[in-house]
Amino acid sequence: MPKSKEYNTDTGSGQVADSGLKYKKVFCRPEGLKDVTFRFCTGCGHGLIHRLIAETVDSFGIREKTIGIAPVGCAVFAYDYFNFDILEVAHGRPPAAATGLKRVLPDRIIFSYQGDGDLAAIGTAEIIHAANRGENITVIFVNNATYGMTGGQMAPTTILGQKTTTTPKGRNFSIDGYPLKVSELLSTLDGPKYITRVSVDSPRNILSAKKAVSKAFLNQIEEKGFSFVEILSSCPTDWEMSPEESADWIRDTMMKVFPLGVFKDVS
């Protein structure tokens, strides 16, 4: 009988007792995340995006000088999960708050974490003018094409034909207008330095999203100016889909309206 493989917890070396085998540690919780369980819905992309941000903050060694800003919506739970300062502000106002913080505390790394109902609706003026001024902040924009926290109503990014609690027959352009493409809109302004759209629907795209988040934070560290990362994310609960179906819907439907790519990079 082979010897039992028991992890040597006394040394933490990863060596298996009495076997000569060793394990290589390839996964751990970032220091930028608290040791708590996410309460996001199953299949929600927020947990993945939180991890990408936390890993980025850890990689640059800026945890003690980072301040995140979260508004109303599912984004508001950020203060429960990130292991650094989080400021909660009114719906749609993170870019304005980030502007004030960065100007008063220029040595801090300031980022906003916003959903589409927040940034692309009540916060439209704030994001446009912060971008146009070229504020040296980082904006993480989570686009799941719905109001996630409040019941799945139509958001500015809801696509044509998409059913929501306020568009039960699907979004109709003649009544509701067209989905707002924020990255394309902001890329027409002179102020922004980096604007990109990524997704967390697959391992490959998650890696690309991490690179985009890292670049957006690095731009701020190097004082290059305004960076904006739009992330396509799933909301299985409000979409009434399984997590697998949600990932497929992002790829097969959502990306046709919101194509991935870099829209501006002059950093």
C-alpha positions in Angstrom: 0.0 0.0 0.0 1.4 3.5 -0.8 2.0 5.8 2.0 -0.7 8.4 2.7 -0.2 11.8 1.2 -0.6 14.3 4.1 0.3 18.0 3.7 3.0 19.1 6.0 1.2 22.0 7.7 4.0 22.5 10.3 6.5 23.9 7.8 4.1 25.1 5.1 6.7 23.9 2.6 4.3 21.9 0.5 6.1 18.7 1.1 4.1 15.5 1.4 4.9 13.6 4.6 6.9 10.4 4.2 6.5 10.4 0.4 9.2 12.7 -1.0 6.7 14.5 -3.2 6.2 18.2 -3.2 3.3 20.4 -4.1 3.8 23.8 -5.8 1.4 26.5 -4.6 -0.3 28.0 -7.6 -3.4 29.7 -6.1 -3.9 31.8 -3.0 -6.1 34.7 -1.9 -4.6 38.1 -2.7 -3.7 40.3 0.2 -5.9 42.9 -1.4 -9.0 40.8 -0.6 -10.4 40.1 2.8 -10.7 36.5 4.0 -14.5 36.5 3.6 -16.9 34.7 1.2 -18.4 36.6 -1.7 -22.2 36.8 -1.5 -22.6 37.6 -5.1 -25.0 35.4 -7.0 -23.7 32.2 -8.5 -22.0 32.9 -11.8 -21.8 36.7 -11.3 -18.7 38.3 -12.7 -18.1 40.7 -9.8 -16.1 38.2 -7.8 -13.7 37.6 -10.7 -13.3 41.3 -11.3 -12.6 41.9 -7.6 -9.8 39.4 -7.7 -8.3 40.9 -10.8 -8.2 44.3 -9.1 -6.8 42.9 -5.9 -4.1 41.0 -7.7 -3.1 44.1 -9.6 -2.9 46.2 -6.5 -0.8 43.5 -4.8 1.5 43.2 -7.8 2.3 46.9 -7.7 2.7 47.0 -3.9 0.2 49.8 -3.5 -2.4 48.4 -1.2 -1.6 50.9 1.6 -2.1 53.8 -0.7 -5.0 52.6 -2.8 -8.6 54.0 -2.3 -11.5 52.5 -4.2 -14.8 54.3 -4.7 -18.1 52.4 -5.0 -21.6 53.7 -5.6 -25.1 52.3 -5.3 -25.7 48.9 -6.9 -24.0 45.5 -6.6 -20.7 47.5 -6.8 -21.4 48.8 -3.3 -20.4 45.5 -1.7 -16.8 46.3 -2.5 -16.1 47.6 1.0 -16.9 44.1 2.3 -14.3 42.4 0.1 -11.3 44.7 -0.6 -8.6 44.9 2.0 -7.9 48.5 1.5 -9.9 51.8 1.9 -13.2 52.0 0.1 -15.3 55.1 -0.1 -19.1 54.7 -0.7 -20.6 57.6 -2.6 -24.0 58.5 -4.0 -25.3 56.8 -7.2 -23.3 57.9 -10.2 -20.9 60.1 -8.4 -17.7 58.1 -8.2 -15.8 60.1 -10.9 -16.5 63.3 -9.1 -15.5 61.9 -5.8 -12.4 60.4 -7.4 -11.5 63.7 -8.9 -11.6 65.4 -5.5 -9.7 62.7 -3.7 -6.9 62.6 -6.3 -6.5 66.4 -6.3 -6.3 66.5 -2.5 -4.2 63.3 -2.2 -2.2 63.1 -5.4 0.1 60.4 -4.0 -2.8 58.0 -3.6 -4.0 55.5 -6.2 -7.7 56.2 -6.8 -10.1 54.0 -8.7 -13.8 53.8 -9.2 -15.7 50.6 -9.5 -19.1 51.1 -11.2 -21.9 49.3 -12.9 -23.7 50.2 -16.1 -26.9 51.5 -14.3 -24.7 53.8 -12.3 -22.0 55.0 -14.7 -24.0 55.0 -17.9 -27.3 56.5 -16.5 -27.4 58.8 -13.5 -23.6 59.1 -13.7 -23.3 60.0 -17.3 -22.3 63.6 -16.8 -19.7 62.7 -14.1 -17.9 60.1 -16.3 -17.9 62.3 -19.4 -16.5 65.3 -17.7 -13.9 63.4 -15.6 -12.7 61.8 -18.8 -12.7 65.0 -20.8 -10.6 66.7 -18.1 -8.2 63.8 -18.3 -8.2 63.2 -14.5 -5.4 60.9 -13.4 -7.7 58.2 -12.1 -8.7 54.6 -13.0 -12.3 53.7 -13.8 -13.5 50.1 -13.8 -16.8 49.8 -15.6 -18.8 46.6 -15.1 -21.3 46.2 -18.0 -23.8 43.4 -17.5 -26.6 45.1 -19.5 -29.0 45.3 -16.6 -29.7 46.9 -13.2 -28.5 44.0 -11.2 -29.3 44.9 -7.6 -32.7 46.5 -7.9 -34.6 43.8 -9.9 -33.2 43.5 -13.4 -34.7 46.6 -15.0 -33.5 47.9 -18.4 -30.2 49.7 -18.2 -28.6 52.1 -20.7 -26.5 49.1 -21.9 -29.5 46.7 -22.3 -29.3 45.5 -25.9 -32.1 45.6 -28.5 -34.6 42.7 -27.9 -33.2 41.9 -24.5 -36.0 41.1 -22.0 -35.9 42.8 -18.6 -38.4 43.5 -15.9 -39.2 46.8 -17.5 -39.0 45.6 -21.1 -40.8 42.2 -20.9 -41.1 42.1 -24.7 -37.5 43.1 -25.3 -35.9 46.5 -25.6 -37.5 48.4 -28.5 -35.4 51.2 -30.1 -38.5 53.3 -31.0 -39.5 53.5 -27.3 -36.3 52.9 -25.4 -33.6 54.1 -27.7 -30.4 52.2 -28.5 -27.8 50.7 -26.0 -25.2 53.2 -24.9 -21.7 52.3 -26.0 -19.7 54.1 -23.3 -16.2 53.1 -24.4 -16.8 54.3 -28.0 -18.4 57.5 -26.7 -15.5 58.4 -24.3 -12.9 57.5 -27.0 -14.0 60.6 -29.0 -12.8 62.9 -26.2 -9.3 64.4 -26.1 -8.8 63.8 -22.3 -8.7 60.0 -21.9 -5.4 58.2 -22.4 -6.5 54.6 -22.3 -9.9 53.1 -23.1 -10.6 49.4 -23.6 -13.3 46.8 -23.4 -12.6 43.3 -22.1 -14.7 40.4 -20.8 -14.6 37.7 -18.1 -16.6 35.1 -19.9 -13.6 32.7 -20.4 -10.2 31.9 -19.0 -8.5 33.5 -22.0 -10.5 36.7 -21.8 -10.0 36.9 -18.0 -6.2 37.0 -18.6 -6.7 39.8 -21.1 -8.9 41.6 -18.6 -6.2 41.3 -16.0 -3.7 42.9 -18.4 -6.1 45.7 -19.1 -6.7 46.4 -15.4 -2.9 46.3 -14.7 -2.2 48.8 -17.5 -5.0 51.1 -16.3 -3.4 51.2 -12.8 0.1 51.5 -14.1 -1.0 54.6 -16.2 -2.1 56.3 -13.0 1.0 55.3 -11.1 3.1 56.8 -13.9 0.8 59.9 -13.9 -0.3 59.4 -17.5 -3.9 60.3 -17.0 -7.4 59.0 -17.3 -7.8 55.2 -17.9 -11.1 53.4 -18.5 -11.6 49.6 -18.5 -15.1 48.4 -19.5 -15.6 44.7 -18.5 -18.5 42.6 -20.0 -19.8 40.6 -17.1 -22.6 38.1 -16.5 -25.8 38.5 -14.4 -27.3 35.0 -14.5 -30.0 35.8 -11.9 -31.5 38.8 -13.8 -30.8 37.2 -17.2 -32.6 34.1 -16.0 -29.8 31.9 -17.3 -27.4 29.4 -15.9 -23.8 30.6 -15.4 -22.8 28.6 -18.5 -25.6 30.0 -20.6 -24.6 33.5 -19.4 -21.1 33.1 -20.6 -22.3 31.9 -24.0 -24.7 34.9 -24.2 -21.9 37.3 -23.6 -19.9 35.7 -26.5 -22.7 35.0 -28.9 -24.9 38.1 -28.4 -23.4 40.8 -26.2 -20.1 41.0 -27.9 -21.8 41.7 -31.2 -23.1 44.9 -29.7 -20.1 45.6 -27.5 -17.0 44.3 -29.3 -13.9 43.8 -27.4 -10.8 45.8 -28.1 -8.7 48.9 -27.3 -10.5 52.1 -28.4 -7.8 54.5 -27.3 -4.3 54.2 -26.1 -2.1 57.3 -26.1 -0.4 56.5 -22.9 
